[in-house]
Amino acid sequence: MLRTWDHLSSLGVEDQPAGERRRIRLTNQGALIGIVSCTSFIVGYLIAGPRFWAPMITDIVAGVLLVLALVLNRTKHHTLARCGLLLPLNFAVLFASVLLGRQVGYHYYYFLFGMVAFLLFEEQPTLKWIFASLSTVCCVMVVLLASDEGSLGVTRELARVLAAASAVAVVGTVMLIVHLFTRDTTTAEKSLAKEHARSEKLLLNILPAAISSRLKEQGDAIADGFASVTVLFADLVGFTELSQRLSPEDLVSMLNRIFSAFDDLAEGLGIEKIKTIGDCYMVAAGLPEARADHVEVMARMALRMRDALDRINVEHGYALRIRIGLHTGPVVAGVIGKRKFIYDLWGDTVNTASRMESSGNEQRIHITKAVYERLDGSFITEARGAIKVKGKGEMETFWLEGER
């Protein structure tokens, strides 16, 4: 029974936004409640005798039109379906009240119909007020124009029974509709919260949390200057040759395996991953939150990246090597543009770190004198001497060998 109810309630909700799905379901549920109500009255009129054939026919016509409302929703004619729900109900109650009299209390249904009009047409204000006004006018007409006994001369005892049934039906229907509507609203809100959490998680995988919050608040380009940051570039040596022998799936799987291992190292050390460019990996320490040990922690990162690649080579039979370059100094960091945001770095420090990587040797960690001076005593280094660096001239550089 519940499965049938849910199936009929969901007619026409496919490919609709959450709010529209809620209104469609309410239309279907209102039609189903109306059909059940009309059917019960039809049975009652049959039992009461042929004198009540006129209100019985009225309810039969209303029931058929309510079934039509379900069909209209199923065929995506949602506005017509809502009209097909409220029009027959308003006029059926009006005719029944004239026939049976004001004392049966049918006019109380108009409070229910007015409420439903506001729920169904919340995004169609013209129709909302038209149907709310229709219910009001019909209610006033019954109160002012219908007699107590009606044209059929209903007895006081039967009128009391019908009035009690009307009161129970109206109150029960209001509670049921509110329950169904709030249940659908709660379900939609939970789904929205779940999607929001998923979006937040995805955004935090793209941008640092502090930058993400600022971007959502101000929406403009973000730029910050940092006086001291350490930048690392790493490049996979032999990747181009290996990529020519691998399928696209195997190539992406290999890169994902390696860079995921690097990501885990960065997260564990509190280092900010900036981006990957092809087979090049870039991270920075000391931003977006400043830290005093950014050089030391980046040195550990470089050593562990080299060890991680060695383990992956052994486990999966690769023959990749890595070339790493480090430099420390001031940078500008921020987010620019309107689409596909990335937290990026600019400045001579970034360029120099890139030059350290490109002018280094495979399986070695190439560092500048600025990095060496910060690491002296706590890490094992080896002087490389003065070399000519593109765009920088001669520079005194060093190899980072390990941690003491």
N, C-alpha and C positions, 0 to 999 in steps of 0.2 A: 504493500500500500504506500509506504513512504517512498519507495523507489519510483512508483508511478507518479506520485505527487511531485517529486523532484524533477522527473522527466518532463512533465507537463509545465511545471514552473519555469523550466529552462528553454522553452520553445523560442527560437529566434535570438538567443543571446550570443551566438557565435560571432567572433571577430568584433565585438563591441567593447568600448572602454568600460571601466569599472562602474562609473555612475550610471551609464545607460543600461548596463546589464542589470543593475539594481532596479531601475524603473521598469524594465521589460518583465523582470520576474514578478514585481509587484502587480503589474497589469494582468499577467497570467494567473497569479494567485487570487486577485480580486475577482477575475472571471470565474475561476473554479469555485470560490466561495459563493458567488452569486448564483451559479448553476445549481449548487447543492441547496441553497436557500429557496430558489424558485421551484425546484423539484419537490421539496418538502411541503411548500404551500400548495402545489398542484395536487399532491396526494391528499392534503387536508381538505381542499375544495371538493375533490371527488367523494370523499367520505361524507362531507356536509350535505351533498345533494345537488340536483340540477339548478337550484336557485343561484348557485355561485359559479355558473359557467363563464360569466363575463370576466371576473378577476382571474379565473383559471386560464382563459385564453390569453389574457394580458401577460401572465407569468410564462406561458408557453412561448409566446413571441419574444419576451425578454430573454428566456433561456437560449433560444435559437440564436439571437443576436450576440449573446455572451460566448457561445461556441464560435461564432464568426470572429469575435475578437481574438480568440486563440489562433484561429487560422491566419488572421491578418498579421499577428506577431510572427508566426512561423514563416510567413512569406516576406518578412522584413518591412511590412507597412506599419511601423510602430505607432506613429501618430494616429493613424486611422483606428488602430486597435484600441488606443486609449479612449478615443471618442466613442468607439463601439462598446466600450465598457460602461462609460458614464451616462451616455444618452439613454439607452434602454432602462437603466436602473432608475434614473430620475423620473422618466415618464411612467414607468410601471408603478412606482410608488404613488405618483400623482393620481393615476386612474384608479388604483386600488383604494386610495384614501377617499376619493369621491364616491366610489361604489359602496365601501364598507363603513365610512364615517370617520370623523376626526378622533373619536374616542378609542379607536384601535391602536393609535400611537404610531402609525407608519411614518408620520412626518419626522419622527426623530432620526430616521435614516439619513435625512438631508445633512445633519451634522457630520455623519460619516462620509457622505459623498463629497462635501466641501473639503474635508481634510484630505481625502484621497486625491482630489483635483490639485491641491498644492504639492503633494508628493510626486504625482505623475508628470506634471507640467512645470517642474521647478526651473527648467531652462527654456520654457516657452511661455513667457509671462502673459501674452495675449490670451492664449487658450486657458491658462490657469485662472485668470479672472473671469473669463466667459463662463466656464463651468462652475466656478465658485458662485458667481452671480445667478446662474441657472438654478443651482440648488437652493439658494436663498429665496429666489422668487417663487419656486415651487412650494417651498415650506410655508411662505407667507400666504400663498393661494389656498393651501389646505387649511391653515388656521382660520383664515377670514371667510372663505367661501364654502368649505365643506360643512355639512351638517353633522351632528353628533352620531346619528343613526345611519347616515349615508342613504343612497338611493335604494339599497337593498333592504333597508330596515333591520339592521343587525341588532339582536337582543343585547341587553346589558351584560348578561352572563358571558355570551360569546365574545363581546367586545373586550371584557376584562381578560379573558384567556388570550385573545390576540394581542392585547396591549402588553401583557406580561411576556408573551413570546417575542414581541418586537423589542422590548427593553433588553431581554437576555441576548437576542440576536445582535442588536446594535453594540452593546457593551462587549460581548464576546468577540465580535468581528473587529472592533477597534483594538482590543488587546492583542488579537491574533495578528492583525496587520502591523501594529507597532512592533510586536515580537519578531515577525518575519523581516520587517524592514531593518530593524536594529541588528538582527543577526546577519543579514547580508552586508550591512554597513561595517559591522565588526570584522567579518571575513575579509571585506575589501581593505579595511585599514590594516589588518594583519599582513595581507599580501603586499600592500604598499610599503609597510615597515620592513618586510623581508627584502623587497626590491631595493629600498633605500639603503639597507645595511649592505647589500651586495654591491651597490654602486659606490658606497663609501669605501668598502674594502678594495674595490678596483681602483678608485681614485688614489687611495693610500699606497697602492702598488706603483703608481705613476709619479706621485709627488710626495714630498715629506709632509707629515701631518700639519706642522706649523704653517707651511706654505699653502697647503690645501685650504686651511681655515681662512687664511688671509685672502686667498683668491676668491672664495665664495662670498666673503664679506664685501670686498671692494671691487672685484671684477675687472680691475685694470692691470696693466703690466706691473710686475713686481721686480724690484732691483735692490740688492743689498750689497754693501761693500764689507769685505772681511780682510783684516790686516794680516792674518797669518793662517794659511790653510795648506794642507799637503795634498797634492794631486798625484794619482797613479794611472798610468796607461799600461795596458798589457796587450800583446799581440801574439796570436798563435802562429808559430813558424811551421811551415809544411802543410798548412791548412789548404792552400790553393791546389797543391798537387793531389792531396787526399780527396778533396771535394770532386775532382774529375773522375774518381773511381767509385764514388758512392752514389746511391740513388738519392733523390730529394728527401725522402722520408728518413733514410739513415743519416743524411747530412744534418738535417734539422735535429734529429734525436741526439746526435753526437754533441752539437753545439749546446743544446738544451741541458744535457747532462753536465757538461763542463761549466757552463755559466751558472747553472743552478747551484753547483758546488761552491762557486765563487760568491754567489748571493748569500748562501748560508754563512760563509766566513765573514762577509761584510756585516750581516745582521748580528752575528755573535760578537763582533768587535765594536759595534756601534758606528760603523762607517756608512756614509751615504753613497749608494750606487747612483751614478749619474746617467749612464747610457751604455749601450753597445752599438758599435758601428761595424757591421759585417762580423769579422772575427776579432775585433778590437773591443776591449773591456775597459771602462773608465769609472773610477771611484774617487771620492774625496773625503778627507777627514778634517773636522774643525768647522763644519757647517751642516745644517743651518743654525745649529747651536755651537757656540765656540767651546773648545776644550784645549787644555794646556798640553796634553800629551799626543797631539795629532800626528806628529812626526814619528814617534815611537810606535804608535798603534798601526800606522800605515806600513812601517817597516815589517811588523809582524804579519800584516796582511799579505805583503809581497812574498815573504818566505813561505807562508802557508799555501798561497796560490800555487807556487812552484811544486810544493810537496803534493798538493791535491791532484795536480795534473799528472804527476808521476804515478800516483795510485790508479787514476782512471786509465792511463796508458796500459798498466799491467792488467787491470781487470778486464779491459775490453779489446786489448790487442792493438791499440793505436800506437803511432810513432810520432806524436806531436811534441813539439818543444814550445817553450814560452819565452818571450822577450819582454822585460818589464823596465819601466822608467819612472823615477820619482823626482819631484821638485816641490819645494815649499816656498810660500810667499803670499802676497796679497792677490785677491781675486774679486771680481764682481759676479754675483750669482743672482739668478732670478728666472722669471717666466715671462715670455713675450708671445705675441701673436694672439689669434682668436680661436684656433682649432688645434687639436692634437698637441696639447700642452706638454712641455718637458721642462724640468728644472735643470738649467744649464749654467755653465761657467764661462767667463771670458777674462782675458788678460794675459800678460806676459808669462805668468806662472803656469798657466795651462799650456801655452805654446812650448815653453821650456820642458815641461814634463813629457810632452809628446815627442820632442826632439831627443830626450834621454832614451825613450823607448826605441825610436827608429835608428838611433846611432849606437845602440847597445848590441850585445851578442846573445845568441840563443842560450837559454837556461841560466841567464845571468840577470842580476838586478842592478841597473845602472842608476846612480844617484848623483846629484849635484853637490858642490861643496857646501851649500847651505844646509842640505839634509845631513851630510857627513858631520858637520860641526854640531848639530843637535843630537846626533847619535853617538858621538865619540865617547867611548868608555863603556857603553852598555850594549853595543853591537860590534861584531867583528866586521871590519871593512878592509878593503885593499885599494891602494891608490892606482888609478889607471893613468894618471898624468894628464897633461894638457892635450886636448883634441880639438879639431876644428868642427864646430857645430853649425849646420845650415841656419843662416839668419841670425846667428849669435856670435860668430867669430870663434876665437880660441877660448875654451873653458876647461878648468881643472875639474875632473870628474873622478868618481870612485865606484868600486863594486861593493855591494852589500853581500856578505857571505853568510852571516848567521847571527844569532843572539847569544851573548855571553851567558 
